[in-house]
Amino acid sequence: MSHIDRSVTNHDVIPVIGSALFAEQPTARMCIGIIAENDVPRPGLESEYRAHFELRKNVYVDQTGQLDESEIQPDGTDRDADDARSITFAVFENHIDGVRVVGVSRLIVRGDELPLPVEEFCPDSFVDGDLSPRSVEVSRVIARHEHAVMQELVQWHLFAVMLAYEANHGLERTFAIIEPWLERHLRGTIAISRIGEPRYVEHYLDYNLPIEIDIPLSTERVNDRQGGIIDQYRADDGAMTYVGRAPKRALSEQLR
């Protein structure tokens, strides 16, 4: 069963990268947006995209043990075949140490060829013809920060930017596979329902629960709580959205 290795702290797993993301917005605290589509990084975001794989590996292998070391690529990153049919999002922080990758997620788009991972791991939750090529699975959602309030904020922004993308691009039924303990936490963030009972999933080395996400209700809930942030993300349509104000220490470091 996976568990959090308490000796590997959130600070330990957060990559710090050389990035110009805040060059034109030096006072912003965070920026959020799409960094890749179908495993192709957006122009100028190649190092940011690679760093997001490092965060995935640091968390899923080193910190939580949800993936075995054998799943990791020779370059030391967590990359799999589903990245080639995914929209990948990230949250970056303007930090005194540099630009940090503090949140990542992806939407796996089903398409015509392959089932979603949730269909493979939980076949009893689906019948033939249930899903269209526009069905999606929320995957590799990670928010990490030394401060709990900031970590929760990062997670909120990840869900907001994904919900905005789904609304803008006409995606349909949306699923995820989560650890059972996470169900209660997510219910306070988005609208979800079980589509099956917990079962052991060998790939994730733990018991997991298949859920479906109610996109309209989740969008309303997140938008209301975050002051219309989804409306802003819809307007930006995946381009980097800058939020908050960087701490004074980070700003003074930039001026040296």
Secondary structure, 3 states (H helix, E strand, C coil): CCCCCCCCCHHHHCCEECCCCCCCCCCEEEEEEEEEECCEECCCCHHHHHHHHHHHHHHHHHHCCCCCHHHCCCCCCCCCHHHHHEEEEEEEEEECCEEEEEEEEEEEECCCCCCCHHHHHCHHHCCCCCCCCCCEEEEEEEECCCCHHHHHHHHHHHHHHHHHHHHHHCCCCEEEEECCCHHHHHHCCCCEEECCCCEEEHHHCEEEEEEEECHHHHHHHHHHHCCCHHHHHHHHCCCCEEEEECCHHHHHHHCC
